Amino acid sequence: MAVKTAAFMAAGIGSRLCDSLKLKPKGFLNIGDGPIIERSVRVLLEYGIGKILLGTGYKSGFYEELERRYAEVICVNNSGYEETGSFYTLYNMREHITEDFLLLESDLLYEKHAVSFLQEDCAENIVLASGWTHSGDEFYIEVDESLFLVRMSKNRDELNSVYGELVGISKISYGAFGALCRWAEANVELARKRDYEFALNSIARDVPIAIKKIDDLLWVEIDDESHLQRARNNIYPKIKEKEHEHAG
């Protein structure tokens, strides 16, 4: 079922990319023909998203300029971004989230198929997974026998088995978002400090969250300089080649 709203986690400092981020946030890393966040915005518009929320913090002025250029973009600033995790950035957007939505991270470079895949799937709640990237910063996913989320963790020893890697693009129903907000209100301090993955783990027993995997998906989350080089030299050229083939 296609959704019409998207929400980006875009508040973080990106401390492992100090050399590349002295003057801008991670979403404004230039790869190919422009900032990766703007590429995401254009992809979302192409697939029917009409409302794009940016949860901002660090150097938020860059995102506010994007808001001025795209009528569909709305910035929601998390003024406490230095002391809070990504879940609080999402929770901070609760007055603007009024329907099902796509949840994305601002530091992702990915092929368009990731979005079209989620938009075409009828499941209400989906966390997108991929095969192995060997990036050195993997977020692993454990599923049950029906391929629903059991737990996600960067420490694979915490999981009984590993089904795939978290991509950082999910489809969240308004009902599931309500469950996340109720969890936050019952666990105020924990909710302020934790990332959204922890929050999804916390509601997974009560809210079925499907894990859908695209084994050969082209994507990279850019957390450090090695990821940035991999994005520029490997992933982006392959994405452009694939897009050119499909256009032809």
C-alpha positions in Angstrom: 0.0 0.0 0.0 1.5 3.3 -1.1 1.9 6.1 1.4 2.1 9.8 0.9 4.3 11.0 3.7 8.0 10.4 4.5 10.1 11.4 7.6 13.9 11.7 7.6 16.2 11.3 10.6 18.6 14.2 9.8 19.6 15.7 13.2 22.9 13.9 13.8 26.4 15.4 13.9 28.2 12.7 12.0 31.3 12.7 14.3 33.1 9.9 12.3 33.1 12.1 9.2 34.8 15.1 10.8 37.0 15.9 7.8 34.0 15.9 5.4 31.5 17.6 7.7 33.2 20.7 9.1 30.7 23.0 7.3 27.6 20.8 6.6 25.5 18.0 7.9 25.7 14.4 6.6 22.7 14.8 4.3 24.6 17.3 2.3 27.5 15.1 1.4 27.9 15.5 -2.4 27.8 12.3 -4.4 27.3 12.4 -8.1 25.1 15.3 -9.1 24.4 16.8 -5.7 23.6 16.2 -2.0 22.4 12.7 -1.1 19.4 14.1 0.8 18.2 16.0 -2.2 18.5 12.9 -4.3 16.3 11.1 -1.8 13.8 13.9 -1.9 13.6 13.7 -5.7 13.2 9.9 -5.5 10.3 10.2 -3.0 8.5 12.8 -5.1 8.9 10.4 -8.1 7.1 7.7 -6.2 4.1 9.7 -5.0 5.3 11.2 -1.7 3.7 14.6 -1.2 4.8 15.5 2.3 8.5 15.1 3.4 9.4 15.8 7.0 13.0 16.5 7.9 13.9 16.0 11.5 16.8 18.4 11.8 19.4 19.5 14.4 23.0 19.9 13.5 23.5 22.7 11.0 19.7 22.8 10.3 20.0 25.8 8.1 21.1 23.6 5.2 17.8 21.7 5.4 15.8 24.9 5.8 17.2 26.0 2.5 15.9 22.7 1.0 12.5 23.5 2.6 12.5 26.8 0.7 13.2 25.1 -2.6 10.7 22.2 -2.3 7.1 22.9 -1.4 6.7 19.4 -0.1 9.5 19.6 2.5 8.8 20.6 6.1 11.7 20.9 8.6 11.0 20.0 12.3 13.9 21.0 14.4 15.1 18.9 17.4 16.8 21.5 19.5 18.2 18.9 21.8 19.8 16.8 19.1 23.2 16.7 20.9 21.7 15.0 23.9 19.0 12.8 22.3 19.0 9.8 19.9 17.3 9.4 16.6 14.0 8.1 18.1 13.5 11.4 19.8 14.0 13.2 16.5 11.1 11.0 15.2 9.0 11.5 18.3 9.5 15.3 18.0 7.7 15.1 14.6 4.5 13.6 16.1 2.3 16.6 15.5 3.2 16.5 11.8 2.8 12.7 11.3 -0.9 12.1 10.7 -0.9 9.0 8.5 1.3 6.0 7.4 4.8 7.1 6.3 8.2 6.0 5.1 11.0 6.4 7.6 14.4 7.1 6.2 17.9 8.1 7.3 19.4 11.2 5.8 22.9 9.6 5.2 21.7 6.9 2.8 22.6 6.4 -0.8 20.3 3.8 -2.4 18.8 2.7 -5.7 15.2 3.8 -6.4 14.0 0.2 -6.2 14.1 0.4 -2.4 11.3 3.0 -2.4 9.2 1.4 -5.2 9.4 -1.9 -3.5 7.9 -0.5 -0.2 5.3 1.5 -2.0 4.1 -1.5 -3.9 4.0 -3.9 -0.9 0.6 -4.3 0.8 2.0 -4.8 4.3 1.4 -2.0 6.8 4.7 -2.1 8.6 7.9 -3.1 6.9 11.6 -2.8 7.8 13.6 -3.2 4.6 16.6 -5.6 4.8 19.4 -6.4 2.4 22.0 -9.1 2.0 25.5 -8.7 3.3 27.3 -5.5 2.6 30.5 -6.2 4.7 30.5 -2.5 5.5 32.0 -2.9 9.0 29.0 -1.1 10.5 26.2 -3.6 10.0 22.9 -3.5 11.8 21.7 -7.1 11.9 18.1 -8.3 12.0 16.5 -11.4 13.6 13.1 -12.6 12.4 10.6 -15.3 13.5 9.4 -18.2 11.4 6.9 -15.8 9.6 9.7 -13.3 8.8 8.5 -10.7 11.3 10.9 -8.6 13.4 12.2 -10.2 16.6 15.1 -7.8 17.2 17.7 -5.6 15.5 21.2 -5.1 16.9 24.7 -4.0 15.8 26.0 -6.9 18.0 25.1 -10.1 16.2 25.9 -12.1 19.3 22.7 -10.6 20.8 20.6 -12.4 18.2 19.7 -16.0 17.9 20.0 -15.9 14.1 20.6 -13.2 11.4 18.3 -12.8 8.5 19.7 -9.7 6.9 21.0 -6.2 7.4 19.0 -3.1 8.2 19.0 -0.7 5.2 17.5 2.3 7.0 14.2 2.7 5.0 11.0 1.4 6.6 7.3 1.8 6.1 5.5 2.6 9.4 1.7 2.6 9.8 0.0 5.4 11.8 -1.1 2.7 14.3 2.5 1.6 14.8 3.6 5.2 15.2 1.0 5.6 17.9 2.4 2.5 19.7 5.9 4.1 19.5 4.6 7.3 21.0 2.9 5.5 23.8 6.1 3.6 24.5 8.0 6.9 24.6 5.5 8.4 27.0 5.9 5.4 29.3 9.7 5.5 29.1 10.5 9.1 28.9 14.3 9.1 29.6 14.9 5.9 27.7 13.1 7.3 24.7 15.2 10.5 24.7 18.5 8.6 24.5 17.7 5.7 22.2 17.7 5.3 18.4 14.6 4.4 16.5 15.8 0.8 16.0 15.6 0.3 19.8 12.1 1.7 19.8 10.9 -0.6 17.0 12.4 -3.6 19.0 10.4 -2.4 22.0 7.0 -2.6 20.2 7.7 -5.6 18.0 6.0 -8.1 20.3 2.7 -6.2 20.1 2.9 -4.7 16.6 3.8 -7.1 13.8 6.6 -5.6 11.7 7.4 -7.5 8.5 11.0 -7.8 7.4 11.2 -7.7 3.6 14.6 -8.4 2.0 16.1 -7.4 -1.3 19.3 -9.5 -1.4 21.1 -7.5 -4.1 20.0 -4.0 -3.2 22.5 -1.3 -4.0 22.9 1.0 -1.0 25.3 2.4 1.6 24.9 4.3 4.8 27.7 6.9 5.1 29.0 6.9 8.6 32.7 7.3 8.1 35.3 8.2 5.4 35.6 4.6 4.1 31.8 4.5 3.6 32.0 7.8 1.7 34.7 6.5 -0.6 32.7 3.3 -1.2 29.6 5.4 -2.0 31.5 7.6 -4.5 33.6 4.9 -6.2 31.5 1.8 -6.1 27.8 2.2 -5.1 26.9 5.4 -7.0 28.4 4.3 -10.3 26.5 1.0 -10.1 23.3 2.8 -9.3 23.7 5.1 -12.2 24.5 2.2 -14.5 21.4 0.3 -13.3 19.2 3.4 -13.7 20.5 4.0 -17.2 19.7 0.3 -18.2 16.2 0.6 -16.9 15.6 4.0 -18.7 16.8 2.4 -21.9 
